[in-house]
Amino acid sequence: MDYKVEYASWCKQDLEDKDLEKELLEIKDDEKKIEDAFYKELSFGTGGLRGIIGAGCGRMNIYTVAKASQGLADYVIKHFAAPDRSIAISYDSRIKSDLFAKVSAGVFAANGIHAYIYPELMPTPCLSFAVRDLHTAAGIMVTASHNPAAYNGYKVYGADGCQITQEAAGEIQAAIGEVDIWQGVKRISFEEGLSKGLISYIPDEVYDRFTEEVKKLSLLSAVADDDPDISKVDKNIPIVYTPLNGTGLKPVLRALKELGYENITLVEEQAKPDGNFPTCPYPNPEIKEAMARGMETARKTGAELLLATDPDCDRVGIAVRDGDDYRLLSGNETGCLLLDYVCELRKKKGSMPASPVMVKTIVTSELGESIADSYGVKTINVLTGFKYIGEQIELLAEAGRASDYIFGFEESYGYLTGDHVRDKDAVNGALMICDMFAYYKAQGISLTEKLDEIHRRFGYCLDRLYSYEFKGATGEKVMKDIMAAFRNISEDFMGYKVSRVNDYLKGVDGLPLSDVLKFYLEGGMSVVVRPSGTEPKLKIYLSVKGNDEADAEAKEHKLADVIDGLISKFNN
């Protein structure tokens, strides 16, 4: 693609979005910015679209969104009969999310596909729920999840409520490729679609049903009242909650309060939706800086638990009071705690299925599998991305075993304890975390003490993620070169003996082909290397076992140093 030709083509258009005209004029003398925005089209994969908001075929704007929507419309028309052609739409608080959602609805309507759209911003799990509840052919969620304010995105869901498979993504990408961005898109205005009945708002009853399904998953309310550990539970625990200026405020507060958690203090600066994320430039609960305001509020109020959900409310991070300060728990730590809690409560209640199943990703802590084994729960390992967990839930449902699924989690703060949706759900996660916290507190046990007890049972396990960012056209090449260098490693991983290498690009355990490497090293260590599917980053996951925390930390630091040395050679 000739980026100069593409830039000139955009400059000739009478653009509906005047912000784009202004940007095109501003970059006219900046060759690098023109190249970055026009050197290729915004790629569409199993994560849909994600990119920087702005002008260009490689950016998120109403034209690239409309083109993607036309491709999705063509796919739906090909695979679904006319009466079943409908698509559910939701959007988060990001800049232009509502605009992109309405433009998409107009494209679907113009193609004879009924568009259902939430009347206000709603979380990703509410979109997954709506797809199944309304029996639509597909769904889209306009969000860039936890990325900085400059980004937006467009996630596509299949009729099963899962993010689309690689096969579907490939077919939709091909359909998008056939669409001329200026002449090939059918569109009507959102207002015209509403007036003609081609677009309708998702009724409140759908959101009500979602909330009720989440509430049903509370294991505390499901256990007999005469259980001594349950009868002592006090839900008046002081909680601080921040939706990080995203979609979580309404659904998380509603679910918690309707189940008795009333003592909740909001982080006021981060309570209302705001796509600029003024106090939280990187609205990701995995990042310590994103939790800073919440920690301040927790200290001021003396809260015992801090909850934070990302902008589209599918991830939840937590901090707990630990002595005189607060401790942030990682996604692996919280996931392992929740898994142990779910298994313990189900066993206590007598509701553990005969053939229970837990699903986790290959980059998620191996400690999870050890916990599952101890309760007789089978672990299914899948590729990175909660859509693969959703696929396993769907396969169980198709086999008549939906009730066998008891938990799924990934290290990036995604959890799900039910099958009401086919994606991670921070509303469900927040409620389960509060229940778990209250349950152990009633027994005089903190979550940090419970985590220590788990490590005593199974050995100390330390899991760390390192991300290396590579932007623009040159960045993609650098990541490919690094992956090639890692693929040349077979017997010795920078001083550590390699016992096995899984190259998922060649196919492993029947999983879809993916550009991922997993090295199993001596001493129970493992390293996973993969390019992110949604960000210009290379992600490296380290998992280390040690005699205790200090031993594991020392091993992890040594391993991280040699990996960092290798990566630095490609940055020079």
C-alpha positions in Angstrom: 0.0 0.0 0.0 1.4 3.4 -1.0 0.7 5.6 2.0 1.2 8.8 0.1 -1.5 7.8 -2.4 -3.8 6.8 0.4 -3.2 10.1 2.2 -3.9 12.1 -0.9 -7.1 10.1 -1.4 -8.4 11.0 2.0 -7.5 14.6 1.6 -9.8 14.8 -1.5 -12.9 13.6 0.4 -15.5 15.8 1.9 -15.3 14.2 5.3 -18.3 14.0 7.5 -16.1 14.1 10.7 -14.4 17.5 10.6 -12.0 16.4 13.3 -10.4 14.2 10.6 -10.1 17.0 8.1 -8.3 19.1 10.7 -5.9 16.2 11.5 -5.1 15.6 7.8 -4.2 19.2 7.4 -2.0 19.2 10.6 0.1 16.2 9.5 0.6 17.3 5.8 4.3 18.1 6.4 5.0 15.2 8.8 6.1 12.2 6.7 6.4 9.9 9.7 2.9 10.6 10.9 1.4 10.2 7.4 3.2 6.8 7.0 2.1 5.5 10.4 -1.6 6.4 9.7 -1.7 5.1 6.1 1.0 2.4 5.5 -1.6 -0.3 6.0 -5.2 -0.8 6.8 -6.3 -1.4 10.4 -6.0 -5.1 10.8 -9.1 -7.2 11.8 -8.6 -10.4 13.8 -10.2 -12.4 16.5 -10.1 -9.3 18.7 -11.8 -7.3 16.0 -10.3 -3.8 15.4 -8.2 -1.8 17.8 -6.1 1.3 17.1 -5.4 4.9 17.7 -8.4 7.3 17.0 -7.8 9.5 14.1 -7.5 10.0 10.3 -6.3 7.2 8.1 -6.9 3.7 7.0 -4.8 2.5 9.9 -6.8 4.4 12.5 -10.1 4.1 14.3 -12.6 6.5 12.7 -16.1 6.5 11.4 -14.9 5.3 7.9 -12.8 2.4 9.1 -15.6 1.4 11.5 -18.2 1.7 8.8 -16.1 -0.4 6.4 -15.6 -3.1 9.1 -19.4 -3.0 9.8 -20.1 -3.5 6.1 -17.8 -6.5 6.0 -19.6 -8.0 9.1 -22.9 -7.3 7.5 -21.9 -9.2 4.3 -20.8 -12.1 6.5 -24.1 -12.2 8.4 -26.1 -12.0 5.2 -24.2 -14.9 3.8 -24.6 -17.1 6.9 -28.0 -16.2 8.3 -31.5 -16.3 6.8 -33.4 -13.0 6.7 -35.5 -13.5 9.8 -32.5 -14.2 11.9 -30.4 -11.3 10.7 -29.8 -9.0 13.7 -26.8 -7.7 15.6 -26.5 -6.4 19.2 -24.4 -3.4 19.9 -22.9 -1.9 23.1 -20.2 0.7 23.7 -18.1 2.1 26.5 -17.0 5.5 27.7 -14.2 6.0 25.2 -13.8 9.0 22.9 -16.3 8.5 20.0 -17.5 5.1 21.2 -21.1 6.2 21.0 -20.6 7.7 17.6 -18.9 4.5 16.3 -21.7 2.4 17.7 -24.4 4.5 16.0 -22.5 4.5 12.7 -22.3 0.7 12.9 -26.0 0.5 13.6 -26.7 2.6 10.5 -24.6 0.3 8.3 -26.4 -2.8 9.6 -29.8 -1.2 9.2 -29.0 -0.2 5.6 -28.1 -3.8 4.9 -31.4 -5.1 6.1 -30.0 -6.3 9.4 -31.9 -5.3 12.5 -29.6 -3.5 15.0 -30.3 -3.7 18.7 -28.3 -1.1 20.7 -28.1 -0.4 24.4 -29.6 3.1 25.2 -26.6 3.9 27.3 -23.0 2.6 27.7 -22.8 -0.9 29.0 -20.0 -3.4 29.8 -18.7 -6.1 27.5 -20.4 -8.9 29.5 -23.7 -7.2 29.0 -23.1 -7.3 25.3 -22.2 -11.0 25.4 -25.4 -11.6 27.4 -27.6 -9.6 25.0 -26.4 -11.6 22.0 -27.6 -14.8 23.5 -30.7 -13.3 25.2 -31.9 -11.7 22.0 -30.7 -14.5 19.8 -28.8 -12.2 17.4 -26.5 -13.4 14.7 -23.6 -11.4 16.0 -22.7 -8.6 18.4 -20.2 -5.7 18.5 -18.7 -4.0 21.5 -17.1 -0.6 20.8 -14.2 -0.5 23.2 -10.4 -0.6 23.4 -10.6 -2.3 26.8 -7.8 -1.0 29.1 -5.7 0.9 26.5 -4.9 4.6 26.9 -7.4 7.3 25.9 -5.9 7.7 22.4 -7.3 4.2 21.4 -10.6 2.7 20.6 -11.7 -0.6 19.2 -14.4 -2.8 17.8 -14.9 -6.4 19.2 -17.1 -8.8 17.3 -19.1 -11.6 18.9 -20.7 -14.7 17.3 -24.2 -15.9 17.9 -22.9 -18.0 20.8 -21.9 -14.8 22.7 -18.2 -15.6 22.3 -15.7 -13.4 20.5 -15.4 -14.7 17.0 -13.1 -17.6 16.1 -10.1 -17.4 13.8 -12.0 -18.9 11.0 -14.8 -16.4 11.3 -12.4 -13.5 11.7 -10.6 -14.6 8.5 -13.8 -14.7 6.6 -14.9 -11.3 7.9 -11.5 -9.8 7.2 -11.8 -11.0 3.6 -15.2 -9.5 3.3 -13.9 -6.2 4.7 -11.1 -6.3 2.2 -13.6 -6.3 -0.7 -15.3 -3.1 0.6 -14.3 0.2 -0.9 -14.1 2.6 2.0 -15.7 5.4 0.1 -18.1 3.8 -2.3 -18.8 0.3 -1.0 -20.5 1.0 2.4 -24.3 1.1 2.7 -25.3 3.6 5.4 -28.3 5.3 6.7 -28.4 7.7 9.7 -29.0 6.4 13.2 -32.1 8.6 13.4 -33.5 7.2 10.2 -32.9 3.7 11.3 -34.8 4.3 14.5 -37.7 6.0 12.8 -38.1 3.1 10.3 -37.9 0.5 13.0 -34.6 -0.9 11.6 -32.8 0.0 14.8 -34.2 -0.4 18.3 -32.9 0.1 21.8 -32.2 -3.0 23.9 -35.0 -3.1 26.5 -34.2 -2.7 30.2 -35.5 -6.2 30.8 -32.3 -7.6 29.1 -30.1 -5.8 31.6 -32.3 -6.9 34.5 -32.0 -10.5 33.4 -28.2 -10.1 33.2 -28.1 -8.8 36.8 -30.3 -11.6 38.1 -28.0 -14.2 36.5 -25.0 -12.6 38.1 -26.7 -12.6 41.5 -27.6 -16.3 41.2 -23.9 -17.1 41.1 -23.3 -16.0 44.7 -22.3 -19.1 46.6 -23.0 -17.4 50.0 -26.7 -17.1 49.3 -26.8 -20.6 47.9 -25.4 -22.3 51.0 -27.7 -23.3 53.9 -28.2 -20.6 56.5 -27.4 -23.0 59.3 -23.8 -23.4 58.1 -21.7 -21.9 60.9 -19.2 -20.3 58.5 -21.9 -18.7 56.4 -24.1 -17.5 59.3 -21.2 -15.4 60.6 -20.7 -13.5 57.3 -21.1 -9.7 57.7 -21.6 -8.0 54.3 -21.1 -4.5 55.9 -17.4 -4.6 55.1 -16.1 -1.2 54.0 -15.3 -1.3 50.3 -13.9 1.2 47.9 -14.8 0.9 44.2 -13.6 2.7 41.1 -14.9 2.0 37.6 -11.9 4.0 36.2 -14.2 6.3 34.4 -15.7 3.4 32.5 -18.9 1.4 32.3 -18.9 -0.4 35.6 -20.5 2.1 37.9 -24.2 1.2 37.4 -24.0 -2.6 37.0 -21.3 -3.3 39.7 -23.0 -1.1 42.3 -26.4 -2.6 41.5 -25.3 -6.2 41.8 -23.4 -5.6 45.0 -26.0 -3.5 46.7 -28.9 -5.9 45.8 -26.9 -8.7 47.6 -26.3 -6.6 50.7 -23.0 -4.8 50.1 -24.0 -1.3 51.0 -20.9 0.1 52.6 -19.3 1.2 49.4 -17.3 4.4 48.8 -16.6 5.5 45.3 -13.4 7.1 44.0 -15.2 10.3 43.0 -12.7 11.5 40.4 -13.0 8.1 38.5 -16.7 7.4 39.1 -18.3 9.1 36.0 -17.7 7.9 32.5 -14.9 10.0 30.8 -13.0 8.7 27.8 -10.1 11.1 28.6 -9.3 9.2 31.8 -8.0 12.4 33.4 -6.7 10.8 36.6 -5.7 7.5 35.0 -3.9 7.8 31.7 -3.6 4.0 31.4 -7.0 2.7 32.8 -5.8 -0.8 33.4 -6.3 -2.4 36.9 -3.2 -4.4 36.2 -1.2 -1.2 36.5 -0.2 0.1 39.9 -0.6 3.7 38.8 -4.2 3.1 37.8 -5.0 1.9 41.3 -3.3 4.9 43.0 -6.5 7.0 43.5 -8.3 4.0 44.8 -5.6 3.3 47.3 -5.7 6.9 48.5 -9.4 6.6 49.0 -9.0 3.3 50.8 -6.5 4.8 53.2 -8.7 7.8 53.9 -11.8 5.7 54.6 -10.1 2.8 56.2 -11.7 0.4 53.7 -10.6 -3.2 53.8 -11.1 -4.0 50.1 -10.5 -2.0 46.9 -12.2 -3.0 43.6 -11.3 -1.5 40.2 -12.9 -2.4 36.9 -11.5 -1.4 33.5 -13.4 0.8 31.0 -15.5 -2.0 29.5 -15.8 -3.7 32.8 -14.6 -7.2 31.9 -11.5 -7.0 34.1 -11.4 -6.4 37.8 -8.3 -5.7 40.0 -8.2 -5.6 43.8 -6.2 -4.4 46.7 -6.6 -5.6 50.3 -5.6 -4.1 53.6 -2.4 -5.8 54.8 -1.3 -4.6 58.2 -1.0 -0.8 58.1 -1.0 -0.6 54.3 -2.6 -2.2 51.2 -1.5 -4.9 49.0 -2.3 -5.1 45.3 -3.0 -8.7 44.2 -2.1 -9.9 40.7 -4.6 -11.5 38.4 -3.0 -14.9 39.0 -3.2 -14.4 42.8 -6.9 -13.3 42.7 -7.8 -16.1 40.2 -6.2 -18.8 42.4 -7.9 -17.5 45.5 -11.3 -17.4 43.7 -10.7 -20.9 42.3 -9.9 -22.3 45.7 -12.9 -20.5 47.2 -15.3 -21.7 44.5 -14.1 -25.3 45.0 -14.3 -25.1 48.8 -17.8 -23.6 48.8 -19.1 -26.0 46.2 -17.7 -28.9 48.1 -19.2 -27.6 51.4 -22.6 -27.1 49.7 -22.5 -30.4 48.0 -22.9 -28.7 44.6 -19.6 -29.8 43.0 -20.5 -31.6 39.7 -19.5 -35.2 39.1 -17.1 -34.1 36.4 -16.1 -30.5 37.2 -14.1 -28.5 34.8 -11.9 -25.4 35.2 -10.5 -23.5 32.2 -7.4 -21.3 32.1 -5.1 -19.9 29.5 -1.6 -21.3 28.8 0.0 -18.1 30.2 -2.0 -18.3 33.5 -0.4 -19.6 36.7 0.2 -23.3 36.8 -0.8 -23.0 40.5 -4.3 -23.0 39.3 -4.0 -26.5 37.9 -2.5 -27.7 41.2 -5.5 -26.3 43.1 -8.0 -27.8 40.7 -6.3 -31.2 40.9 -6.6 -31.2 44.7 -10.4 -30.9 44.4 -10.7 -33.4 41.6 -11.4 -30.7 39.0 -10.2 -31.2 35.5 -8.1 -28.3 34.0 -8.4 -27.4 30.3 -5.6 -25.1 29.0 -6.4 -22.8 26.1 -4.7 -20.1 24.1 -4.5 -16.6 25.4 -7.8 -14.8 25.2 -11.0 -15.4 27.1 -12.8 -16.2 23.9 -11.1 -19.6 24.1 -12.5 -20.1 27.6 -15.9 -19.1 26.2 -15.5 -21.7 23.4 -14.9 -24.4 26.0 -18.0 -23.4 27.9 -20.0 -23.6 24.7 -18.6 -27.0 23.9 -19.6 -28.3 27.3 -23.1 -26.8 26.8 -23.4 -28.5 23.4 -22.4 -31.8 25.1 -25.1 -31.3 27.8 -22.5 -30.6 30.4 -22.9 -26.9 31.0 -23.2 -27.4 34.7 -19.7 -29.0 34.8 -18.0 -25.7 34.2 -17.2 -24.1 37.6 -14.6 -21.5 36.9 -12.4 -19.9 34.2 -9.7 -17.3 34.5 -6.8 -15.6 32.8 -3.8 -13.8 34.4 -4.9 -10.5 32.9 -7.6 -10.1 35.6 -10.4 -11.9 33.8 -12.7 -14.3 35.8 -16.0 -16.1 35.2 -17.9 -18.4 37.6 -21.0 -19.0 35.5 -22.1 -19.7 31.9 -24.5 -16.7 31.7 -22.0 -15.0 29.3 -19.2 -16.3 27.1 -16.6 -13.7 28.1 -14.9 -12.5 31.2 -17.2 -10.6 33.5 -16.0 -8.0 36.0 -19.6 -7.6 37.5 -19.6 -11.3 38.3 -15.9 -11.1 39.4 -16.5 -8.1 41.7 -19.4 -9.9 43.4 -17.5 -13.1 43.9 -14.5 -11.3 45.3 -16.6 -9.5 47.8 -18.3 -12.8 48.8 -14.9 -14.5 49.1 -13.5 -11.6 51.2 -16.5 -11.6 53.5 -16.5 -15.4 53.9 -12.9 -15.6 55.0 -13.1 -12.5 57.1 -15.9 -14.1 59.1 -13.4 -16.8 60.0 -10.7 -14.3 60.9 -8.7 -15.0 57.7 -7.4 -12.2 55.4 -6.9 -12.9 51.7 -3.2 -12.5 52.1 -3.2 -15.1 54.8 -5.3 -17.4 52.6 -2.8 -16.9 49.8 0.0 -17.8 52.1 -1.8 -20.9 53.1 -2.3 -21.9 49.4 1.4 -21.5 48.8 2.2 -23.7 51.8 -0.1 -26.4 50.3 1.3 -26.3 46.8 4.7 -24.6 46.9 5.6 -21.0 46.2 4.8 -19.9 42.7 5.8 -16.6 41.2 4.3 -15.3 37.9 5.4 -12.1 36.1 4.5 -10.4 32.9 6.9 -8.2 31.0 5.7 -6.1 28.0 7.9 -4.5 25.4 6.3 -1.9 23.1 7.2 -1.6 19.4 5.2 1.0 17.5 4.7 1.7 13.8 5.8 -0.2 10.7 9.3 -0.8 12.0 8.0 -2.1 15.3 6.2 -5.0 13.6 9.4 -6.1 11.9 11.3 -5.9 15.2 8.8 -8.2 16.9 9.0 -10.7 14.0 12.8 -10.7 14.3 12.6 -11.3 18.1 10.1 -14.2 17.6 12.5 -15.7 15.0 15.4 -15.4 17.5 13.4 -17.2 20.2 12.4 -20.0 17.8 16.1 -20.7 17.3 16.3 -21.7 21.0 15.9 -25.4 21.6 18.1 -26.9 24.3 19.5 -24.0 26.3 17.5 -21.0 27.3 20.2 -18.4 28.2 21.8 -20.7 30.7 18.7 -22.8 31.6 18.1 -26.3 30.3 15.0 -26.6 28.2 13.0 -29.7 28.8 10.3 -28.9 26.2 9.2 -26.2 23.7 5.6 -25.8 22.6 5.5 -23.8 19.3 1.8 -23.1 18.9 2.3 -21.9 15.4 3.0 -25.5 14.5 -0.1 -26.7 16.4 -0.2 -28.1 20.0 -2.8 -30.2 21.7 -5.4 -29.5 19.0 -5.4 -25.8 19.8 -5.7 -23.2 16.9 -2.4 -22.1 15.3 -1.0 -19.1 17.1 2.3 -17.2 17.1 3.2 -18.3 20.6 6.2 -20.1 22.2 6.2 -21.8 25.6 9.5 -23.0 27.0 9.5 -25.4 29.9 12.8 -25.0 31.8 14.6 -26.9 34.5 13.4 -26.4 38.1 9.7 -26.0 37.3 10.1 -22.7 35.4 8.4 -21.7 32.2 8.6 -18.8 29.7 5.8 -17.8 27.2 6.6 -15.4 24.4 3.9 -13.9 22.2 3.1 -10.7 20.3 -0.1 -9.1 21.6 -3.1 -9.5 19.4 -4.5 -6.1 20.3 -1.5 -3.9 21.1 1.9 -3.1 19.5 3.6 -5.1 22.2 5.6 -8.3 22.7 4.6 -10.0 25.9 6.8 -12.4 27.9 5.3 -14.4 30.8 7.6 -15.9 33.4 6.6 -18.6 35.9 9.0 -19.6 38.6 8.7 -22.1 41.5 10.8 -21.6 44.6 11.3 -22.9 48.2 9.9 -19.6 49.4 9.2 -16.0 48.1 12.8 -14.9 48.3 14.1 -18.0 46.4 11.5 -17.5 43.7 12.2 -13.8 43.4 15.9 -14.4 42.9 15.3 -17.0 40.2 12.8 -14.7 38.4 15.1 -11.7 38.5 18.0 -13.7 37.0 15.7 -15.0 34.2 14.2 -11.6 33.5 17.7 -10.0 33.2 18.9 -12.4 30.5 15.6 -12.0 28.6 15.9 -8.2 28.8 19.4 -8.4 27.5 18.2 -10.3 24.4 15.4 -7.9 23.7 17.7 -4.9 24.1 19.8 -6.1 21.2 16.9 -5.5 18.9 16.1 -2.0 20.2 19.5 -0.7 19.3 
